[in-house]
Amino acid sequence: MVSASGQSLEGDKVQIPDDFSGENTLLLLGYKQDSQFDIDRWLIALDMTETAVAAYEIPTIQGMAPRMFSTFIDNGMRRGIPKPLWKGVITVYEDGDKVQRYTGNQNPNNARVILLGPDGSVRYFYDQGFAVAPLKEIRTLLGQSNLLSLD
């Protein structure tokens, strides 16, 4: 995984992937506001299947203009996200272009789903929009049962 720095909505600095070492971590990267719909579907499915993995939303915004308005953008997200969830939302501004080059930004409304292993390596990558089959693949990689039927 390419290294990137971000900040949680709580204000904590986060270094990706270094700060996630030691456990499997699911990153849900969004490049446009419209990708929130896809991220929400992933989060709902993870919850409904009781998938045991630390999951983080990573709004990833490239360009100088968004960086200049980062406080405004982050405050807008804070208004729409309950405070107990702020720790799980990490905005990447400065390294946004680097992250987008790493994952590609074709079909930018689709979330980029990255499962990091305990060592920070990418165990799984998916960018085709939410689907049941990739969720099952992630659960299999995590050693979790796929007995729950979502089909």
DSSP file with accessible surface (Angstrom, degrees, kcal/mol):
  #  RESIDUE AA STRUCTURE BP1 BP2  ACC     N-H-->O    O-->H-N    N-H-->O    O-->H-N    TCO  KAPPA ALPHA  PHI   PSI    X-CA   Y-CA   Z-CA
    1    1 A M              0   0   48      0, 0.0     2,-0.1     0, 0.0    98,-0.0   0.000 360.0 360.0 360.0 137.8    0.0    0.0    0.0
    2    2 A V        -     0   0   31     97,-0.1     2,-0.3     1,-0.1    97,-0.0  -0.415 360.0-110.7 -68.2 143.0    1.3    3.4   -0.8
    3    3 A S        +     0   0   47     -2,-0.1     2,-0.3    14,-0.1    -1,-0.1  -0.612  45.2 168.6 -79.3 135.7    2.0    5.5    2.3
    4    4 A A  E     -A   16   0A   1     12,-2.6    12,-3.6    -2,-0.3     2,-0.4  -0.995  25.7-138.2-146.7 148.2   -0.4    8.5    2.9
    5    5 A S  E     +A   15   0A  39     -2,-0.3    90,-0.5    10,-0.2    88,-0.3  -0.840  30.8 155.4-108.0 147.2   -1.1   10.9    5.7
    6    6 A G  E     -A   14   0A  10      8,-2.7     8,-2.8    -2,-0.4     2,-0.4  -0.866  32.8-121.3-150.9-174.7   -4.5   12.0    6.8
    7    7 A Q  E     -AB  13  91A  60     84,-1.9    84,-2.5    -2,-0.3     6,-0.2  -0.994  20.9-129.2-141.9 131.8   -6.5   13.3    9.7
    8    8 A S  E >   - B   0  90A   2      4,-2.8     3,-2.1    -2,-0.4    82,-0.2  -0.329  32.6-108.8 -71.6 161.9   -9.5   11.8   11.4
    9    9 A L  T 3  S+     0   0    2     80,-1.7    78,-0.2    77,-1.4    -1,-0.1   0.710 121.8  63.9 -65.7 -16.4  -12.6   14.0   11.9
   10   10 A E  T 3  S-     0   0   96     76,-0.5    -1,-0.3    79,-0.3    77,-0.1   0.595 123.1-107.5 -76.9 -13.3  -11.6   13.9   15.6
   11   11 A G  S <  S+     0   0   32     -3,-2.1     2,-0.3     1,-0.3    -2,-0.1   0.462  71.6 141.8 102.0   2.2   -8.4   15.7   14.6
   12   12 A D        -     0   0   85      1,-0.1    -4,-2.8    -5,-0.0    -1,-0.3  -0.609  51.7-124.5 -80.5 134.9   -5.9   12.9   15.0
   13   13 A K  E     -A    7   0A 160     -2,-0.3     2,-0.4    -6,-0.2    -6,-0.2  -0.586  30.7-166.4 -74.0 138.5   -3.1   12.6   12.5
   14   14 A V  E     -A    6   0A  20     -8,-2.8    -8,-2.7    -2,-0.3     2,-0.6  -0.996  15.0-154.6-133.4 133.3   -3.0    9.1   10.8
   15   15 A Q  E  >  -A    5   0A  60     -2,-0.4     4,-3.1   -10,-0.2     5,-0.3  -0.944  32.1-118.7-107.5 118.8   -0.3    7.5    8.7
   16   16 A I  E  4 S-A    4   0A   4    -12,-3.6   -12,-2.6    -2,-0.6    -2,-0.0  -0.855  87.1  -1.0 -99.9 129.6   -1.7    4.9    6.3
   17   17 A P  T >4 S+     0   0   13      0, 0.0     3,-2.3     0, 0.0    -1,-0.3  -0.985 124.5  65.9 -93.9  -1.6   -0.9    2.0    6.4
   18   18 A D  G >4 S+     0   0   99      1,-0.3     3,-1.5     2,-0.2    -2,-0.2   0.836  97.9  54.7 -54.8 -40.6    1.6    2.3    9.3
   19   19 A D  G 3< S+     0   0   95     -4,-3.1    -1,-0.3     1,-0.3    -3,-0.1   0.514 104.7  56.6 -75.1  -2.1   -1.0    3.2   12.0
   20   20 A F  G X  S+     0   0   11     -3,-2.3     3,-1.1    -5,-0.3    -1,-0.3   0.221  76.7 131.0-109.4  12.3   -3.0    0.1   11.2
   21   21 A S  T <   +     0   0   82     -3,-1.5    98,-0.2     1,-0.2     3,-0.1  -0.294  56.6  40.3 -67.8 150.1   -0.3   -2.5   11.8
   22   22 A G  T 3  S+     0   0   63     96,-3.2     2,-0.3     1,-0.1    -1,-0.2   0.238 110.4  49.2 100.5 -13.6   -1.1   -5.5   13.9
   23   23 A E  S <  S-     0   0   97     -3,-1.1     2,-0.2    95,-0.3    97,-0.2  -0.989  89.7 -92.0-150.5 158.3   -4.6   -6.2   12.7
   24   24 A N        -     0   0   42     -2,-0.3    30,-1.0    -3,-0.1     2,-0.4  -0.527  47.1-171.1 -66.9 138.9   -6.6   -6.7    9.5
   25   25 A T  E     -cD  54 116B   0     91,-2.1    91,-3.5    -2,-0.2     2,-0.6  -1.000  17.1-147.3-138.9 135.4   -8.1   -3.3    8.5
   26   26 A L  E     -cD  55 115B   0     28,-3.4    30,-2.6    -2,-0.4     2,-0.5  -0.911  13.3-162.7-106.1 121.9  -10.6   -2.5    5.8
   27   27 A L  E     -cD  56 114B   1     87,-3.2    87,-2.5    -2,-0.6     2,-0.7  -0.905   5.1-163.9-104.5 130.0  -10.2    0.9    4.1
   28   28 A L  E     -cD  57 113B   0     28,-2.9    30,-2.9    -2,-0.5     2,-0.4  -0.901  15.7-165.0-114.2  96.2  -13.1    2.3    2.1
   29   29 A L  E     -cD  58 112B   2     83,-3.0    83,-2.4    -2,-0.7     2,-0.4  -0.698   6.1-170.2 -88.4 134.7  -11.7    5.0   -0.1
   30   30 A G  E     -c   59   0B   5     28,-1.7    30,-3.1    -2,-0.4    81,-0.1  -0.988  14.9-177.2-125.0 135.4  -14.0    7.5   -1.8
   31   31 A Y  S    S+     0   0   21     77,-0.8     2,-0.3    -2,-0.4    31,-0.2   0.553  73.1  32.9-104.2 -15.7  -12.9   10.0   -4.4
   32   32 A K  S >  S-     0   0   98     76,-0.5     3,-1.7     1,-0.1     4,-0.3  -0.963  82.5-112.8-136.8 158.5  -16.2   11.9   -4.9
   33   33 A Q  T >  S+     0   0  178     -2,-0.3     3,-1.9     1,-0.3     4,-0.3   0.872 116.5  62.5 -58.4 -34.4  -19.1   12.8   -2.6
   34   34 A D  T >> S+     0   0  101      1,-0.3     3,-1.0     2,-0.2     4,-0.5   0.700  86.9  71.9 -66.9 -17.5  -21.2   10.4   -4.7
   35   35 A S  H <> S+     0   0    3     -3,-1.7     4,-2.4     1,-0.2    -1,-0.3   0.666  76.6  82.3 -72.2 -11.1  -19.0    7.5   -3.6
   36   36 A Q  H <> S+     0   0   64     -3,-1.9     4,-3.0    -4,-0.3    -1,-0.2   0.868  84.2  59.0 -59.8 -33.9  -20.6    7.8   -0.1
   37   37 A F  H <> S+     0   0  134     -3,-1.0     4,-1.8    -4,-0.3    -1,-0.2   0.939 108.5  43.6 -60.1 -45.2  -23.5    5.8   -1.4
   38   38 A D  H  X S+     0   0    3     -4,-0.5     4,-2.1    71,-0.4    -2,-0.2   0.925 113.4  51.2 -66.8 -43.3  -21.2    2.9   -2.3
   39   39 A I  H  X S+     0   0    4     -4,-2.4     4,-2.7     1,-0.2    -2,-0.2   0.921 107.9  53.2 -60.7 -42.7  -19.3    3.2    1.1
   40   40 A D  H  X S+     0   0   66     -4,-3.0     4,-2.7     1,-0.2     5,-0.2   0.895 106.6  52.2 -61.6 -39.8  -22.6    3.2    3.0
   41   41 A R  H  X S+     0   0   92     -4,-1.8     4,-2.4    -5,-0.2    -1,-0.2   0.923 110.5  48.5 -62.3 -41.8  -23.6   -0.1    1.3
   42   42 A W  H  X S+     0   0    0     -4,-2.1     4,-2.7     2,-0.2    -2,-0.2   0.940 112.4  48.1 -62.1 -46.0  -20.3   -1.6    2.3
   43   43 A L  H  X S+     0   0   50     -4,-2.7     4,-2.2     2,-0.2    -2,-0.2   0.907 112.3  48.4 -63.9 -40.8  -20.7   -0.5    5.9
   44   44 A I  H  X S+     0   0  107     -4,-2.7     4,-3.2     2,-0.2     5,-0.2   0.937 112.8  48.3 -64.0 -44.8  -24.2   -1.7    6.1
   45   45 A A  H  X S+     0   0   10     -4,-2.4     4,-2.0    -5,-0.2     6,-0.2   0.904 110.2  51.4 -64.4 -40.5  -23.3   -5.1    4.7
   46   46 A L  H  <>S+     0   0   12     -4,-2.7     5,-2.6    -5,-0.2    -1,-0.2   0.919 114.6  44.2 -61.4 -41.4  -20.3   -5.4    7.1
   47   47 A D  H ><5S+     0   0  120     -4,-2.2     3,-1.4    -5,-0.2    -2,-0.2   0.941 112.5  50.1 -68.4 -46.7  -22.6   -4.7   10.0
   48   48 A M  H 3<5S+     0   0  126     -4,-3.2    -1,-0.2     1,-0.3    -2,-0.2   0.807 115.2  43.8 -64.9 -29.9  -25.4   -7.0    8.8
   49   49 A T  T 3<5S-     0   0    5     -4,-2.0    -1,-0.3    -5,-0.2    -2,-0.2   0.370 107.8-126.7 -94.3   3.5  -23.0   -9.9    8.3
   50   50 A E  T < 5 -     0   0  165     -3,-1.4     2,-0.5     1,-0.2    -3,-0.2   0.883  37.8-174.7  51.9  43.1  -21.2   -9.1   11.6
   51   51 A T      < -     0   0   15     -5,-2.6     2,-1.3    -6,-0.2    -1,-0.2  -0.592  19.7-139.8 -72.3 119.4  -17.9   -9.0    9.8
   52   52 A A        +     0   0   75     -2,-0.5     2,-0.3    -3,-0.2    -1,-0.1  -0.684  56.3 112.8 -87.9  92.2  -15.2   -8.6   12.5
   53   53 A V  S    S-     0   0   30     -2,-1.3     2,-0.5   -30,-0.0   -28,-0.1  -0.964  71.0-108.8-156.4 141.9  -12.8   -6.1   11.0
   54   54 A A  E     -c   25   0B  27    -30,-1.0   -28,-3.4    -2,-0.3     2,-0.4  -0.653  43.0-166.9 -70.7 123.2  -11.8   -2.5   11.7
   55   55 A A  E     -c   26   0B  35     -2,-0.5     2,-0.4   -30,-0.2   -28,-0.2  -0.951   8.7-172.4-120.9 138.0  -13.2   -0.5    8.9
   56   56 A Y  E     -c   27   0B  41    -30,-2.6   -28,-2.9    -2,-0.4     2,-0.5  -0.990  21.0-135.8-130.9 136.6  -12.4    3.1    8.1
   57   57 A E  E     -ce  28  89B  23     31,-2.8    33,-2.8    -2,-0.4   -28,-0.2  -0.785  21.6-167.6 -85.1 131.9  -13.9    5.6    5.6
   58   58 A I  E     -c   29   0B   2    -30,-2.9   -28,-1.7    -2,-0.5     2,-0.3  -0.770   6.4-163.1-125.7  84.0  -11.1    7.4    3.7
   59   59 A P  E     -c   30   0B  20      0, 0.0    33,-2.9     0, 0.0     2,-0.6  -0.564  14.7-164.2 -62.9 125.3  -12.3   10.4    1.8
   60   60 A T  B     +g   92   0C   0    -30,-3.1     2,-0.5    -2,-0.3    33,-0.2  -0.950  10.1 179.8-123.5 110.0   -9.4   11.1   -0.6
   61   61 A I        -     0   0   38     31,-2.6    35,-0.5    -2,-0.6     2,-0.2  -0.942   8.5-159.5-120.3 124.6   -9.4   14.4   -2.3
   62   62 A Q        +     0   0   85     -2,-0.5    32,-0.1    34,-0.3    33,-0.1  -0.652  43.4  52.3-102.6 158.7   -6.7   15.6   -4.7
   63   63 A G  S  > S-     0   0   32     -2,-0.2     4,-1.0    30,-0.2    33,-0.1  -0.056  79.9 -90.5 105.6 158.3   -5.8   19.0   -5.8
   64   64 A M  H  > S+     0   0  121      2,-0.2     4,-1.9     1,-0.2     5,-0.2   0.894 115.2  60.4 -72.1 -40.6   -4.8   22.4   -4.3
   65   65 A A  H  > S+     0   0   54      1,-0.2     4,-1.4     2,-0.2     3,-0.2   0.936 104.0  48.4 -59.6 -48.5   -8.3   23.8   -4.1
   66   66 A P  H  4 S+     0   0   29      0, 0.0     3,-0.3     0, 0.0    -1,-0.2   0.895 109.2  54.6 -60.1 -36.3   -9.7   21.1   -1.8
   67   67 A R  H >< S+     0   0   87     -4,-1.0     3,-1.2     1,-0.2     4,-0.3   0.893 105.5  52.8 -62.3 -36.8   -6.7   21.5    0.5
   68   68 A M  H 3< S+     0   0  128     -4,-1.9    -1,-0.2     1,-0.3     3,-0.2   0.818 117.7  37.7 -67.6 -28.1   -7.4   25.2    0.8
   69   69 A F  T 3X S+     0   0  115     -4,-1.4     4,-2.7    -3,-0.3    -1,-0.3   0.119  80.2 118.6-108.1  20.7  -11.0   24.4    1.8
   70   70 A S  H <> S+     0   0   30     -3,-1.2     4,-3.2     1,-0.2     5,-0.3   0.873  74.4  52.0 -59.7 -39.1  -10.2   21.4    4.0
   71   71 A T  H  > S+     0   0   96     -4,-0.3     4,-2.5    -3,-0.2    -1,-0.2   0.938 111.9  46.7 -63.1 -43.8  -11.6   22.9    7.2
   72   72 A F  H  > S+     0   0  146      2,-0.2     4,-1.9     1,-0.2    -2,-0.2   0.930 115.0  46.6 -62.0 -45.4  -14.9   23.7    5.4
   73   73 A I  H  X S+     0   0   51     -4,-2.7     4,-2.0    -7,-0.2    -2,-0.2   0.943 113.8  47.5 -64.1 -47.7  -15.1   20.2    3.9
   74   74 A D  H  X S+     0   0   11     -4,-3.2     4,-2.5     1,-0.2    -2,-0.2   0.904 110.2  52.4 -62.8 -40.3  -14.3   18.5    7.2
   75   75 A N  H  X S+     0   0   63     -4,-2.5     4,-1.8    -5,-0.3    -1,-0.2   0.886 107.2  53.5 -64.1 -35.8  -16.8   20.6    9.1
   76   76 A G  H  X S+     0   0   30     -4,-1.9     4,-1.0     1,-0.2    -1,-0.2   0.914 109.8  47.3 -63.4 -41.3  -19.4   19.6    6.5
   77   77 A M  H >X S+     0   0   38     -4,-2.0     4,-1.1     1,-0.2     3,-0.6   0.907 108.1  55.6 -66.2 -40.2  -18.7   16.0    7.1
   78   78 A R  H 3< S+     0   0   50     -4,-2.5     3,-0.4     1,-0.2    -1,-0.2   0.870 104.2  54.3 -60.2 -36.2  -18.8   16.5   10.9
   79   79 A R  H 3< S+     0   0  183     -4,-1.8    -1,-0.2     1,-0.2    -2,-0.2   0.803 114.7  40.4 -67.4 -27.9  -22.3   17.9   10.6
   80   80 A G  H << S+     0   0   65     -4,-1.0    -1,-0.2    -3,-0.6    -2,-0.2   0.496 108.0  66.4 -99.5  -4.8  -23.5   14.8    8.7
   81   81 A I  S  < S-     0   0   30     -4,-1.1     5,-0.1    -3,-0.4    -1,-0.1  -0.971  88.1-112.4-121.4 128.6  -21.7   12.1   10.7
   82   82 A P    >   -     0   0   79      0, 0.0     3,-2.2     0, 0.0     4,-0.4  -0.296  30.3-118.6 -58.2 139.8  -22.4   11.3   14.3
   83   83 A K  G >  S+     0   0  140      1,-0.3     3,-1.8     2,-0.2     4,-0.4   0.831 110.2  63.0 -52.8 -39.0  -19.6   12.3   16.6
   84   84 A P  G 3  S+     0   0  116      0, 0.0    -1,-0.3     0, 0.0     3,-0.3   0.752 104.5  50.6 -61.5 -16.7  -18.9    8.7   17.9
   85   85 A L  G X  S+     0   0  101     -3,-2.2     3,-1.3     1,-0.2    -2,-0.2   0.489  81.0  95.0 -96.3  -5.0  -18.0    7.7   14.3
   86   86 A W  G X  S+     0   0   42     -3,-1.8     3,-1.6    -4,-0.4   -77,-1.4   0.830  77.0  61.3 -58.9 -33.8  -15.5   10.6   13.6
   87   87 A K  G 3  S+     0   0  125     -4,-0.4    -1,-0.3    -3,-0.3    -2,-0.1   0.830 100.8  55.6 -62.4 -28.2  -12.5    8.4   14.6
   88   88 A G  G <  S+     0   0   23     -3,-1.3   -31,-2.8    -4,-0.1     2,-0.6   0.359  93.1  78.5 -89.1   6.2  -13.4    6.1   11.7
   89   89 A V  B <   +e   57   0B   2     -3,-1.6   -80,-1.7   -33,-0.2     2,-0.5  -0.961  58.1 179.4-117.9 114.5  -13.4    8.8    9.0
   90   90 A I  E     -B    8   0A   2    -33,-2.8     2,-0.4    -2,-0.6   -82,-0.3  -0.959  14.7-151.2-120.3 113.6   -9.9    9.8    7.9
   91   91 A T  E     -B    7   0A   1    -84,-2.5   -84,-1.9    -2,-0.5     2,-0.6  -0.730   4.4-159.9 -90.1 131.2   -9.6   12.5    5.3
   92   92 A V  B     +g   60   0C   1    -33,-2.9   -31,-2.6    -2,-0.4   -86,-0.2  -0.952  28.9 146.5-110.5 116.6   -6.6   12.5    2.9
   93   93 A Y    >   +     0   0   25     -2,-0.6     3,-1.7   -88,-0.3     4,-0.4   0.733  68.0  45.7-109.7 -61.7   -5.8   15.8    1.2
   94   94 A E  T 3  S+     0   0  126      1,-0.3     3,-0.3     2,-0.1     4,-0.2   0.860 123.4  35.3 -58.9 -38.7   -2.1   16.2    0.7
   95   95 A D  T 3> S+     0   0   26    -90,-0.5     4,-2.4     1,-0.2    -1,-0.3   0.215  84.8 111.4-100.2  14.8   -1.5   12.7   -0.6
   96   96 A G  H <> S+     0   0    0     -3,-1.7     4,-2.4   -35,-0.5   -34,-0.3   0.892  77.9  48.6 -57.8 -42.1   -4.8   12.4   -2.4
   97   97 A D  H  > S+     0   0   64     -4,-0.4     4,-2.2    -3,-0.3    -1,-0.2   0.911 111.2  50.8 -66.3 -37.9   -3.2   12.4   -5.9
   98   98 A K  H  > S+     0   0   69      2,-0.2     4,-1.8     1,-0.2    -2,-0.2   0.924 111.5  47.4 -65.0 -43.3   -0.7    9.7   -4.8
   99   99 A V  H  X S+     0   0    3     -4,-2.4     4,-2.3     1,-0.2     5,-0.3   0.919 111.2  51.2 -65.8 -41.5   -3.4    7.5   -3.5
  100  100 A Q  H  X S+     0   0   13     -4,-2.4     4,-2.2     1,-0.2    -1,-0.2   0.881 108.8  50.8 -66.7 -35.4   -5.6    7.9   -6.6
  101  101 A R  H  < S+     0   0  172     -4,-2.2    -1,-0.2     2,-0.2    -2,-0.2   0.894 110.7  51.0 -65.0 -37.0   -2.6    7.0   -8.8
  102  102 A Y  H  < S+     0   0  106     -4,-1.8    -2,-0.2     1,-0.2    -1,-0.2   0.911 124.2  25.5 -67.0 -43.1   -2.1    3.9   -6.7
  103  103 A T  H  < S-     0   0   11     -4,-2.3    -2,-0.2    -5,-0.1    -1,-0.2   0.609 107.8-121.0 -97.6 -14.6   -5.7    2.7   -6.9
  104  104 A G     <  -     0   0   15     -4,-2.2    -3,-0.1    -5,-0.3    -1,-0.1   0.131   7.6-130.9  82.1 151.9   -6.8    4.3  -10.2
  105  105 A N        +     0   0   66     -4,-0.1     2,-0.2    -3,-0.0    -1,-0.1   0.049  55.6 133.5-130.5  27.2   -9.7    6.6  -10.3
  106  106 A Q  S    S+     0   0  125      1,-0.2     4,-0.1     2,-0.1     0, 0.0  -0.517  80.5  17.4 -69.2 147.7  -11.8    5.3  -13.2
  107  107 A N  S >  S-     0   0  100     -2,-0.2     3,-2.0     1,-0.1    -1,-0.2   0.982  82.0-170.5  50.5  62.6  -15.5    5.1  -12.1
  108  108 A P  T 3  S+     0   0   44      0, 0.0   -77,-0.8     0, 0.0   -76,-0.5   0.649  74.1  70.1 -66.2 -12.6  -14.8    7.5   -9.3
  109  109 A N  T 3  S+     0   0   67    -78,-0.1   -71,-0.4   -79,-0.1     2,-0.3   0.725  84.1  87.0 -73.9 -20.6  -18.2    7.0   -7.7
  110  110 A N  S <  S-     0   0   35     -3,-2.0   -79,-0.3    17,-0.1   -75,-0.1  -0.624  83.9-121.9 -78.8 137.4  -17.2    3.4   -6.7
  111  111 A A        -     0   0    1     -2,-0.3     2,-0.6   -76,-0.2    18,-0.5  -0.405  17.8-127.2 -68.6 151.4  -15.4    3.0   -3.4
  112  112 A R  E     -D   29   0B   0    -83,-2.4   -83,-3.0    16,-0.1     2,-0.6  -0.936  24.9-156.7 -98.6 120.3  -11.9    1.5   -3.5
  113  113 A V  E     +DF  28 126B   0     13,-3.1    13,-1.9    -2,-0.6     2,-0.5  -0.907  14.9 178.3-105.4 117.7  -12.0   -1.4   -1.0
  114  114 A I  E     -DF  27 125B   1    -87,-2.5   -87,-3.2    -2,-0.6     2,-0.7  -0.983  16.3-159.2-125.6 120.6   -8.7   -2.3    0.4
  115  115 A L  E     -DF  26 124B   0      9,-2.3     8,-3.5    -2,-0.5     9,-1.3  -0.897  15.4-159.7 -96.6 115.8   -8.1   -5.1    3.0
  116  116 A L  E     -DF  25 122B   0    -91,-3.5   -91,-2.1    -2,-0.7     6,-0.2  -0.800   9.4-135.8 -93.5 139.4   -4.8   -4.5    4.7
  117  117 A G    >   -     0   0    1      4,-3.0     3,-2.5    -2,-0.4   -94,-0.3  -0.316  38.0 -90.5 -81.3 172.8   -3.1   -7.4    6.5
  118  118 A P  T 3  S+     0   0   63      0, 0.0   -96,-3.2     0, 0.0   -95,-0.3   0.771 129.2  54.0 -56.8 -24.0   -1.6   -7.0   10.0
  119  119 A D  T 3  S-     0   0  123    -98,-0.2   -98,-0.1   -97,-0.1     3,-0.1   0.374 121.6-105.8 -92.0   4.3    1.7   -6.1    8.3
  120  120 A G  S <  S+     0   0   11     -3,-2.5     2,-0.1     1,-0.3   -99,-0.1   0.443  75.7 137.3  87.7  -0.2    0.2   -3.4    6.2
  121  121 A S        -     0   0   50      1,-0.1    -4,-3.0    -5,-0.1     2,-0.7  -0.442  63.6-104.7 -78.6 154.3    0.2   -5.3    3.0
  122  122 A V  E     +F  116   0B  49     -6,-0.2    -6,-0.2     1,-0.2     3,-0.1  -0.692  39.4 172.9 -80.7 116.7   -2.7   -5.3    0.6
  123  123 A R  E     +     0   0B  93     -8,-3.5     2,-0.3    -2,-0.7    -7,-0.2   0.687  69.1   9.9 -93.0 -25.4   -4.6   -8.6    1.0
  124  124 A Y  E     -F  115   0B  28     -9,-1.3    -9,-2.3     2,-0.0     2,-0.4  -0.979  58.7-172.4-157.3 142.7   -7.5   -7.6   -1.2
  125  125 A F  E     +F  114   0B  79     -2,-0.3     2,-0.3   -11,-0.2   -11,-0.2  -0.999  10.4 168.1-139.2 137.3   -8.5   -4.8   -3.6
  126  126 A Y  E     +F  113   0B  46    -13,-1.9   -13,-3.1    -2,-0.4     3,-0.1  -0.986  12.6 165.3-150.3 137.6  -11.9   -4.2   -5.2
  127  127 A D        +     0   0   31     -2,-0.3   -17,-0.1   -15,-0.2     3,-0.1   0.077  50.2  99.2-142.0  28.8  -13.2   -1.1   -7.1
  128  128 A Q  S    S-     0   0  113      1,-0.3   -16,-0.1     3,-0.0    -1,-0.1   0.186  92.1 -92.8-104.7  15.6  -16.3   -2.3   -9.0
  129  129 A G        -     0   0    5    -18,-0.5    -1,-0.3    -3,-0.1   -19,-0.1  -0.009  67.8 -39.7  88.6 160.4  -19.0   -1.0   -6.6
  130  130 A F        +     0   0   47     -3,-0.1     2,-0.3     4,-0.1     3,-0.1  -0.271  67.6 159.1 -61.7 139.2  -20.6   -3.0   -3.8
  131  131 A A     >  -     0   0   33      1,-0.1     4,-1.3   -89,-0.0    -2,-0.1  -0.976  46.1-123.3-154.7 154.4  -21.4   -6.7   -4.5
  132  132 A V  H  > S+     0   0   30     -2,-0.3     4,-2.6     1,-0.2     5,-0.2   0.899 105.0  61.1 -67.8 -41.8  -22.0   -9.7   -2.4
  133  133 A A  H  > S+     0   0   58      1,-0.2     4,-2.3     2,-0.2    -1,-0.2   0.922 105.2  46.4 -57.7 -46.7  -19.3  -11.9   -4.0
  134  134 A P  H  > S+     0   0    4      0, 0.0     4,-2.5     0, 0.0    -1,-0.2   0.896 110.5  54.1 -63.8 -35.9  -16.4   -9.5   -2.9
  135  135 A L  H  X S+     0   0    0     -4,-1.3     4,-2.5     1,-0.2    -2,-0.2   0.937 109.3  48.1 -60.5 -43.5  -17.9   -9.2    0.6
  136  136 A K  H  X S+     0   0   56     -4,-2.6     4,-2.4     1,-0.2    -1,-0.2   0.888 109.5  53.2 -63.8 -38.6  -17.8  -13.0    0.8
  137  137 A E  H  X S+     0   0   96     -4,-2.3     4,-2.4    -5,-0.2    -1,-0.2   0.917 109.6  48.1 -62.6 -42.6  -14.2  -13.0   -0.5
  138  138 A I  H  X S+     0   0    0     -4,-2.5     4,-1.9     2,-0.2    -2,-0.2   0.940 111.2  50.3 -62.9 -44.8  -13.2  -10.5    2.2
  139  139 A R  H  <>S+     0   0   17     -4,-2.5     5,-3.2     1,-0.2     4,-0.3   0.895 109.9  51.2 -62.0 -38.2  -14.9  -12.6    4.9
  140  140 A T  H ><5S+     0   0   87     -4,-2.4     3,-1.6     1,-0.2    -1,-0.2   0.934 108.5  50.7 -64.2 -44.5  -13.1  -15.7    3.6
  141  141 A L  H 3<5S+     0   0   64     -4,-2.4    -1,-0.2     1,-0.3    -2,-0.2   0.831 110.0  51.2 -61.7 -30.8   -9.8  -13.9    3.8
  142  142 A L  T 3<5S-     0   0   27     -4,-1.9    -1,-0.3    -5,-0.2    -2,-0.2   0.476 117.6-115.3 -83.9  -3.2  -10.6  -13.0    7.4
  143  143 A G  T < 5 +     0   0   71     -3,-1.6     2,-0.4    -4,-0.3    -3,-0.2   0.793  68.7 141.4  74.4  29.3  -11.5  -16.6    8.2
  144  144 A Q      < -     0   0   41     -5,-3.2    -1,-0.3    -6,-0.2    -2,-0.1  -0.823  55.5-102.7-108.9 146.1  -15.1  -15.8    8.8
  145  145 A S        -     0   0   62     -2,-0.4     3,-0.3     1,-0.1    -1,-0.1  -0.256  15.1-155.2 -63.9 145.0  -18.1  -18.0    7.9
  146  146 A N        +     0   0   51      1,-0.2    -1,-0.1    -7,-0.0   -10,-0.0  -0.125  58.3 119.9-108.2  32.9  -20.1  -17.1    4.8
  147  147 A L        +     0   0  156      2,-0.1     2,-0.3     0, 0.0    -1,-0.2   0.764  48.5  94.7 -69.4 -24.0  -23.2  -18.9    6.1
  148  148 A L  S    S-     0   0   85     -3,-0.3     2,-0.6   -99,-0.1   -99,-0.0  -0.515  75.7-136.6 -70.7 131.3  -25.2  -15.7    6.1
  149  149 A S        +     0   0   98     -2,-0.3    -2,-0.1     1,-0.1    -1,-0.1  -0.811  37.1 159.3 -95.3 121.8  -27.1  -15.5    2.8
  150  150 A L              0   0   66     -2,-0.6    -1,-0.1  -101,-0.0   -18,-0.1   0.335 360.0 360.0-114.4  -1.1  -27.1  -12.1    1.1
  151  151 A D              0   0  147    -19,-0.1    -2,-0.0     0, 0.0     0, 0.0  -0.364 360.0 360.0 -75.9 360.0  -28.0  -13.4   -2.4
